[in-house]
Amino acid sequence: MSESHVQEPVPAPVFVDQSGLRSRLFRRLGWPVSVVGAILAAAMGSSLIGMQSDAPAMEIPPKPSYLPTKGPLSPSWP
């Protein structure tokens, strides 16, 4: 088997931002978004660190131990 090592020409990019306007726009929008995200992450972290550990336990009522007298789930005893 012979393989051909012919390289196909790489197509030129369809759109190239020569002015750099798009990267500046993303940079201008990215900084405030990342600052807001960092503030939210710090607030969440501080709320987890400052959490009280002496919260009362949830009391679950005991399950009633009775059988229904009539109905579809009643036992079929005579």
N, C-alpha and C positions, 0 to 999 in steps of 0.2 A: 504494500500500500504506500502510495506516495502522497504526502501531504503538501499542499501548496501553501507557501508562506507569503502569499500576496496580502499586503496590508491594504485595507480599504481606507480611503481618505476619511478623516473625521469631519463630520458636517460642522459648519460654522454655527455658533450659537444664534438663536433666533433673536434674543433681546439682550443687549449689554448696556448697563447703565454707566455711560462714560462720565457723566457729571458727578456721580456719587450722591445724588439727591436722595435716592431710595435708602442708602445706608445711613445717611444723616437723619432721615425721618424715623427709621427704626431705632436709631440710637436715642433720639430725643423722646420717643415714646417708651422705649425700653427702660430708661432710668427711673421715671416715676412709677411705672408698674412694678419694677423690682424693689423699689423702696417701700411701696405699700405692702408688697408680699413679705418683705423682711419685718416690717412692723407687725403685721398679722401673725407671723411665725413667732416673733418675740412675745407677743401678747398671749398666744396659746401656750408657749413654753412656760411663761411666768405663772399662768393660771394652773398649770399642772404641778409646778414646783410648790406654789403656795396653797395647795389643796389641803383641807383639814382631813386628818386621818381618824378622827374620833366620831365619825358619822354613825348614827344608830343603825343597827342591823335591821333588815326588812323582816318583819314578822309575818310568816305565812300561816294562815289559819289551818288547823288540822282538818284532814279530809273526813267528812261524816261517814260513819260506818253503819249505814242502814241499807236495807233492800227495799226497792219500790214494791208496793202492795199490788198495784194493777198497772198494766201498761205493756208495751212491747218488750221491755227488758225484764219483766217479772219472771221468776222461775216457774217451770211447768210442773210443780208438785201437785199431787191430788189434794 
